[in-house]
């Protein structure tokens, strides 16, 4: 199980680095939580409805939610008067906001918010 989690979240790191991240930040939880939320969503999204601005970010090396999948989700929002943006970050994994160089993602996000 540890190897799967390390592959899904910390795949941009060596085995020893990903093991250290796992030991430092991984939190035990029921596998049911993830599967239930994916297979039986509790909320329905009206993709045609007006909404607040949304920024979707993706990592080029994300093995959990590939950037192409995140971009597809962003593209599902159809209200032409609502803002939806997508940004893919080269070389990033699912651990996008925690890995080396996280400041780039934080700076991009802050600038996006400030320019609304």
KOLRODREN-561989 format. One record per atom (N, C-alpha, C, CB): z, x negated, y negated. Coordinates in steps of 0.001 Angstrom, whole numbers, padded with zeros to 6 digits, always signed. Glycine has a CB too. Example, Ala and Ser with C-alpha at 12.3 -4.5 7.8 and 13.67 -1.06 7.14 Angstrom:
! residues 2
+007800-013190+005690;+007800-012300+004500;+007800-013200+003300;+009046-011308+004473;+007080-012850+002250;+007140-013670+001060;+007870-012900-000030;+005725-014084+000598;
***
This chain:
! residues 116
+000000-000824+001199;+000000+000000+000000;+000000-000864-001257;+001207+000935-000001;+000788-001931-001240;+000845-002821-002401;-000539-003370-002716;+001834-003976-002154;-001288-003780-001710;-002611-004361-001932;-003560-003326-002555;-003195-004893-000602;-003452-002072-002116;-004317-001023-002681;-004001-000823-004154;-004146+000310-001911;-002724-000721-004488;-002326-000526-005883;-002762-001723-006725;-000795-000318-005993;-002564-002924-006191;-002978-004116-006934;-004483-004126-007146;-002542-005389-006198;-005250-003688-006155;-006708-003612-006310;-007093-002573-007349;-007377-003282-004970;-006441-001432-007321;-006796-000338-008228;-006397-000608-009676;-006148+000939-007761;-005284-001277-009883;-004765-001438-011235;-004900-002853-011794;-003336-001040-011259;-004728-003864-010952;-004654-005239-011441;-005779-006106-010882;-003309-005847-011083;-006949-005534-010676;-008037-006231-010000;-008649-007378-010810;-009105-005253-009657;-008268-007543-012058;-008760-008671-012853;-007881-009911-012700;-008839-008277-014321;-006905-009858-011809;-005943-010938-011674;-005948-011514-010268;-004555-010451-012032;-005387-012708-010155;-005237-013338-008839;-004214-012550-008032;-004806-014835-008973;-004145-012819-006752;-003178-012122-005892;-001752-012346-006387;-003310-012599-004431;-001410-013572-006728;-000037-013841-007169;+000259-013151-008504;+000196-015358-007297;-000717-013126-009420;-000515-012432-010690;-000395-010925-010485;-001664-012740-011651;-001272-010350-009653;-001217-008898-009437;+000062-008506-008706;-002448-008422-008640;+000519-009351-007773;+001798-009079-007100;+002951-009088-008106;+002058-010122-005985;+002917-010024-009049;+003969-010093-010067;+003955-008840-010942;+003797-011354-010939;+002752-008401-011346;+002657-007166-012133;+003196-005983-011335;+001194-006902-012556;+002832-005917-010075;+003305-004822-009226;+004834-004808-009201;+002738-004956-007786;+005433-005964-008969;+006897-006050-008890;+007568-005751-010221;+007313-007428-008413;+006880-006051-011313;+007460-005866-012642;+007328-004432-013161;+006806-006814-013615;+006181-003774-012926;+005962-002491-013601;+005666-001298-012703;+004857-002639-014538;+005340-001517-011458;+005026-000375-010587;+006285+000459-010346;+004430-000860-009231;+006110+001764-010362;+007221+002687-010170;+006944+003517-008922;+007424+003602-011421;+007883+003526-007972;+007652+004343-006771;+007558+005824-007137;+008782+004122-005737;+006611+006513-006519;+006463+007951-006721;+005815+008551-005481;+005620+008262-007998;+005897+009828-005392;+005304+010517-004262;+003785+010480-004385;+005814+011971-004177;+003110+010176-003304;+001644+010202-003315;+001124+011619-003550;+001087+009647-001992;+001953+012595-003263;+001544+013985-003466;+001254+014277-004927;+002617+014930-002957;+001992+013653-005828;+001820+013940-007254;+000388+013662-007675;+002798+013107-008105;-000123+012506-007337;-001486+012152-007735;-002511+013058-007068;-001780+010693-007391;-002359+013294-005773;-003352+014103-005061;-003320+015557-005491;-003128+014012-003566;-002140+016101-005709;-002046+017495-006131;-002690+017678-007495;-000580+017955-006166;-002440+016733-008404;-003016+016878-009747;-004541+016725-009724;-002401+015841-010702;-005068+015954-008802;-006515+015802-008702;-007175+016968-007980;-006848+014514-007994;-006540+017442-006932;-007151+018471-006107;-006828+019891-006550;-006724+018291-004699;-005684+020074-007200;-005280+021391-007672;-004815+021295-009121;-004164+021977-006777;-005737+021099-010053;-005316+020972-011453;-004605+022233-011929;-006526+020682-012352;-003562+022048-012724;-002775+023188-013189;-003317+023776-014488;-001330+022775-013380;-004205+023073-015146;-004770+023573-016398;-006290+023562-016321;-004283+022730-017597;-006880+024521-016975;-008343+024564-017063;-008739+024139-018467;-008902+025995-016726;-009763+023332-018558;-010239+022841-019848;-011497+023613-020226;-010517+021305-019803;-011483+024161-021419;-012665+024819-021957;-013428+023774-022766;-012287+026077-022837;-014428+023163-022165;-015162+022070-022788;-016013+022517-023975;-016037+021405-021767;-016176+023817-024151;-016975+024340-025268;-016113+024679-026481;-017747+025580-024826;-014817+024688-026305;-013893+025083-027362;-013690+023944-028364;-012546+025507-026759;-013514+024309-029644;-013213+023320-030678;-011898+022618-030340;-013135+023989-032084;-011800+021337-030702;-010609+020552-030367;-010396+019454-031387;-010729+019951-028961;-009225+018859-031350;-008915+017705-032187;-009761+016518-031735;-007398+017360-032122;-009909+015499-032588;-010688+014322-032200;-010152+013682-030914;-010683+013296-033332;-011068+013250-030068;-010719+012624-028795;-011399+011263-028692;-011124+013529-027604;-010631+010261-028300;-011175+008944-028021;-010931+008648-026546;-010533+007847-028942;-011993+008396-025819;-011908+007997-024422;-012225+006513-024348;-012879+008835-023522;-011375+005757-023655;-011648+004340-023464;-011780+004058-021982;-010540+003467-024093;-012599+003074-021673;-012800+002705-020281;-012941+001205-020145;-014026+003404-019709;-012571+000719-018975;-012721-000691-018677;-013917-000911-017767;-011448-001245-018036;-014740-001871-018100;-015933-002180-017324;-015609-002470-015852;-016652-003369-017939;-014447-003070-015579;-014068-003423-014212;-013039-002466-013606;-013523-004826-014187;-012889-001291-014181;-011902-000324-013688;-012367+000232-012345;-011688+000830-014716;-011584-000013-011297;-011923+000479-009964;-011276+001835-009675;-011495-000535-008909;-010383+002294-010557;-009719+003584-010378;-010541+004689-011027;-008294+003554-010972;-010835+004540-012313;-011700+005457-013051;-012775+004612-013731;-010883+006315-014102;-013876+004384-013075;-014927+003557-013671;-015326+004086-015055;-016160+003512-012744;-015725+003162-015927;-016103+003533-017289;-017180+004617-017298;-016593+002306-018051;-018111+004560-016356;-019166+005588-016294;-018568+006973-016046;-020188+005249-015183;-017517+007054-015249;-016846+008328-014980;-016133+008820-016241;-015837+008181-013807;-015453+007912-016933;-014765+008271-018169;-015770+008737-019215;-013948+007081-018703;-016908+008072-019288;-017965+008477-020229;-018498+009868-019878;-019122+007445-020222;-018614+010151-018596;-019077+011473-018158;-018089+012563-018579;-019272+011495-016627;-016794+012278-018441;-015773+013237-018868;-015889+013473-020371;-014349+012730-018505;-016009+012397-021143;-016145+012532-022603;-017361+013375-022948;-016255+011145-023275;-018452+013180-022219;-019675+013928-022467;-019601+015390-022085;-020788+013300-021739;-018547+015772-021384;-018374+017173-020984;-017965+018064-022146;-017341+017276-019884;-017375+017469-023178;-016953+018241-024343;-018183+018587-025171;-015911+017455-025194;-018404+019868-025427;-019671+020334-025977;-019619+020915-027390;-020221+021345-025082;-018435+021065-027990;-018376+021654-029321;-018962+020669-030334;-016916+022033-029696;-020052+021052-030983;-020761+020140-031890;-019977+019856-033169;-022118+020719-032246;-018969+020636-033467;-018160+020416-034666;-016901+019595-034384;-017770+021747-035276;-016685+019211-033144;-015512+018425-032765;-015945+017005-032432;-014774+019070-031560;-015096+016068-032783;-015421+014653-032564;-014934+014186-031199;-014801+013781-033667;-015843+013545-030468;-015530+012919-029185;-016213+011556-029176;-015998+013813-027964;-015438+010509-028961;-015987+009160-028906;-015593+008494-027594;-015503+008321-030108;-016446+007584-027169;-016204+006813-025947;-016433+005344-026253;-017126+007289-024777;-015550+004500-025740;-015704+003056-025897;-015378+002382-024572;-014791+002511-027038;-016316+001581-024098;-016100+000787-022895;-015798-000644-023311;-017336+000846-021947;-014791-001226-022691;-014404-002600-022990;-014831-003504-021845;-012879-002708-023233;-015641-004486-022174;-016166-005422-021172;-015036-006193-020494;-017156-006403-021822;-015174-006340-019181;-014253-007161-018411;-012862-006596-018213;-014133-008452-019048;-012635-005345-018577;-011285-004756-018475;-011144-003935-017207;-010981-003876-019700;-009895-003869-016721;-009583-003092-015523;-008859-001804-015925;-008716-003925-014530;-008291-001116-014947;-007525+000105-015214;-006246-000216-015989;-007180+000826-013893;-005805-001442-015910;-004608-001931-016602;-004970-002325-018038;-003983-003143-015841;-005948-001657-018606;-006619-001999-019862;-005666-002273-021017;-007544-000898-020247;-004623-001490-021171;-003722-001666-022308;-002588-002644-022017;-003145-000333-022715;-002530-003167-020799;-001458-004089-020451;-001930-005492-020120;-000700-003553-019302;-003239-005642-019959;-003722-006953-019550;-003963-007882-020732;-004990-006805-018756;-004246-009123-020427;-004505-010131-021456;-005524-009594-022449;-005006-011453-020824;-005262-009811-023710;-006176-009345-024741;-006026-007879-025094;-007561-009595-024312;-004897-007267-024723;-004662-005848-025007;-004764-005550-026500;-003289-005426-024488;-004563-006575-027321;-004611-006382-028769;-005974-005860-029230;-004289-007691-029480;-007043-006250-028529;-008385-005767-028875;-008461-004247-028733;-009452-006440-027982;-007887-003727-027669;-007907-002279-027432;-007040-001579-028480;-007407-001942-025993;-005862-002142-028748;-004963-001558-029745;-005611-001546-031128;-003639-002334-029790;-006255-002647-031510;-006910-002728-032814;-008068-001731-032916;-007419-004152-033063;-008871-001636-031860;-009983-000679-031873;-009455+000748-032029;-010823-000801-030576;-008425+001071-031263;-007848+002420-031288;-007254+002735-032659;-006768+002566-030200;-006518+001784-033220;-005927+001990-034550;-007030+002199-035588;-005032+000780-034949;-008068+001394-035558;-009170+001550-036511;-009869+002896-036328;-010183+000404-036351;-009991+003334-035085;-010600+004638-034811;-009768+005741-035459;-010728+004881-033282;-008454+005673-035287;-007553+006682-035861;-007612+006658-037390;-006102+006447-035382;-007586+005454-037971;-007585+005323-039426;-008886+005794-040052;-007328+003891-039816;-009960+005810-039272;-011261+006227-039793;-011623+007676-039465;-012323+005322-039257;-010660+008452-039046;-010936+009869-038763;-011207+010618-040049;-009760+010521-038010;
***
